[in-house]
Amino acid sequence: MASSSSLFLLAGLLALASWQATAYDPSPLQDFCIADMKSPVRVNGFACKDPMTATPDDFFNPAMLDQARDTKASKVRSNVTNINVMNFPGLNTLGISLARIDYGPLGVNTPHIHPRATELLTVLEGTLYLGFVTSNPNRLFSKIVKKGDVFVFPKAMIHFQMNLAHDKPAAALSSLSSQNPGVISIANAVFGSKPPISDDVLATAFQVEKDLIHWLQSQFWENNNY
């Protein structure tokens, strides 16, 4: 029979393994780890540049998030400006990123998920209808929010926002709990994947004729993330 100390050791090892399996953007083991985008080393995230070569500019991004973005070129009348590790290497290992969302009149940030992040949205201007859908049984939590209001979208839940105004823009600022949250736009992923999902699968899933699936797959699916 295993000794109590052996069982304790086994439990500890299992706990460590479980933590490693479920952790996202774990806490850094040094003060900072500025991403070295040119490093050939492949790690979960990015390799660190030599900290002795760091400068204040590594912790700065002239994002101009106070300025509205153009939404007229977008079919969905919205524009998402992402500030994450891909354009701000100083965020590497810090577990945070940011996005500004601009909405034209009746603009929509279409249903999507961030597979690696919870999102905390603050309305900067306008009135938005927004919400998220849970895993089965797919309950919708939605609300109308106004300037100064804050709403949270739990990690990996399908969520959306829409500007309710017919004649003026809206804007929001979102904080996300990952240096690289990722985004999967539902319509784009289902109907615009490369190569396409089988029309047999989609016609059965949506209970429609294949001709409708073919038409949907032939559309240009908008990417409003920049």
Salt bridges, closest charged atoms under 4 A:
ASP58 OD2 - LYS49 NZ 3.32
ASP102 OD2 - ARG100 NE 2.82
GLU119 OE1 - HIS114 NE2 3.12
GLU119 OE1 - HIS159 NE2 2.82
GLU125 OE2 - LYS147 NZ 3.13
ASP199 OD1 - LYS210 NZ 3.97
ASP199 OD2 - HIS214 NE2 2.69
ASP200 OD1 - LYS210 NZ 2.37
